[in-house]
Amino acid sequence: MDYTSKSYGRNDDVAAIYRLIDAGTDISMPGPRRLGKTFVLERLVEAGHVHGWEAIKVEVAGCKDTRGFFRQLCTRIGNQRSIGKNTIDWLRQRLGQAIDPRTDTNGTWYQSFITLDHEAYFERLIKALHEDPNRRWLLLIDELPIFLKALHDQGPQGIDAARTFMNHTSRLRVDYPKVRWLITGSIGLEPLAQAGNYMGVLAKFQTYGLTTLSESQARDFVIDLAQTGRLVDRQLITVTEADSIVKAVGWRAAFYLEALARKLAGTPTENAQEADALIEAAMARLLQPTELATFGVWEEHLRKHFPDAIAIALLNALAPHPQGLGIDALLAAAGQPGLSRDAVRKLLMRLDAEGFITIDDWGADIPVAAFRNVLLRRWWTRFPPQANT
């Protein structure tokens, strides 16, 4: 689909990010799961040539070591449609001749460099991109914190590897400034950086705050879902129905707008009461155990990144309260002996940054926490995770 004419196509975000890139800025774009970060990266790749950049999107969530990071970067460069054989041959030449020429013939173009000193060849690759006379390169590193967390989970040696990698990357950005970097993450980088002592590296990235769709963008998106044939039961969603869906979802992320729209059945209507009834019926179909894949990623996230289960206990206590709870009431409702108010506040800061909750006013004496995602709160109320498993 051509998103350049769509109100929900993130065109303003793409233009703003490329203005920062043109100004020599490296960017950090944190945000909770399902916000649309990956969609923005894909749009940046599509729009790269219009803005004079070769944008490479690299998904590193599955990488377990720095060798895997280098392999994934090379793979994405090799798979980029706009990059021809001449460019790959030029990069191979700049990296240096392989010791065993058979690997050049039988394997991938970068195989020889991975089996040797991959860290040195990583730097050679960035240097080659920096010196490319024909292209300006933008590296879009998706889910960097998950990669760093995989290193941290290996113990002190892994934390040292994460610190070395981040410091190495920081030096490469200084030495080869024609290559621009954008990093994203759905889990907080800051706790990892504090544990690994590389907060200074993060300070050199400018944060770009990606937001949810506006109400009008969300409405246009929902209406287009039906008109473009992406829904099984509907070829038309009225404006009234779209507004009802947007209101019911609350947190206007495209993923959840589409999840609810896919459950919409019945005859299209412009009557507000009838539309609300249809959307409530769609909500009932969505909040079923068969939809675990739609919502279960949030619980999985907690079990991976909040292993002491206190976060689950807090969210379980918060879920029955659509308007939220003050921090003291939440502390009492969680029923966690020995849990201090300060510890709850710090935990809520992480849950806020990672998209689970929103806080009405962090400057208040008693800040009020509430679920950010209406659909997730209703799911959580119906199927609360067990905090002790």
QUIPEUR-V211757 format. One record per residue. BURIAL is I if it has 16 or more other C-alpha atoms within 10 Angstrom, else O. Layout:
BURIAL ; BURIAL
This chain:
O ; O ; O ; O ; O ; O ; I ; I ; I ; I ; I ; O ; I ; I ; O ; O ; I ; I ; O ; O ; I ; O ; O ; O ; I ; I ; I ; I ; I ; I ; I ; I ; I ; I ; I ; I ; I ; I ; O ; I ; I ; I ; I ; I ; I ; I ; I ; I ; O ; O ; I ; O ; I ; I ; I ; I ; I ; I ; I ; I ; I ; O ; I ; I ; I ; I ; I ; I ; I ; I ; I ; I ; I ; I ; I ; O ; I ; I ; O ; O ; O ; O ; O ; O ; O ; O ; I ; I ; O ; O ; I ; I ; O ; I ; I ; O ; O ; I ; O ; O ; O ; O ; O ; I ; O ; O ; O ; O ; I ; I ; I ; I ; I ; I ; O ; O ; O ; I ; I ; O ; I ; I ; I ; I ; I ; I ; I ; I ; I ; I ; I ; I ; O ; O ; I ; I ; I ; I ; I ; I ; I ; I ; I ; I ; I ; I ; I ; I ; I ; I ; I ; I ; O ; O ; O ; O ; O ; I ; I ; I ; I ; I ; I ; O ; I ; I ; O ; O ; I ; I ; O ; I ; I ; O ; O ; I ; I ; I ; I ; I ; I ; I ; I ; I ; I ; I ; I ; I ; I ; O ; O ; I ; I ; O ; O ; I ; O ; I ; I ; O ; I ; I ; O ; O ; I ; O ; I ; I ; O ; I ; O ; O ; I ; O ; O ; O ; I ; I ; I ; I ; I ; I ; I ; I ; I ; I ; O ; O ; O ; O ; I ; O ; O ; I ; O ; I ; I ; I ; I ; I ; I ; I ; I ; I ; I ; I ; I ; I ; I ; I ; I ; I ; I ; I ; O ; I ; I ; I ; I ; I ; I ; I ; I ; I ; I ; O ; O ; I ; I ; O ; O ; O ; O ; O ; I ; I ; O ; I ; I ; I ; O ; I ; I ; O ; I ; I ; I ; O ; O ; O ; O ; O ; O ; I ; I ; I ; O ; I ; O ; O ; O ; I ; I ; O ; O ; I ; O ; O ; I ; I ; I ; I ; I ; I ; I ; I ; I ; I ; I ; I ; O ; O ; O ; I ; I ; I ; I ; O ; O ; I ; I ; O ; O ; I ; O ; O ; O ; O ; O ; O ; O ; O ; O ; I ; I ; O ; I ; I ; O ; I ; I ; I ; I ; I ; I ; I ; I ; I ; I ; O ; O ; O ; O ; O ; O ; O ; I ; I ; I ; I ; I ; I ; I ; I ; I ; I ; I ; I ; I ; I ; I ; O ; O ; I ; I ; O ; I ; O ; O
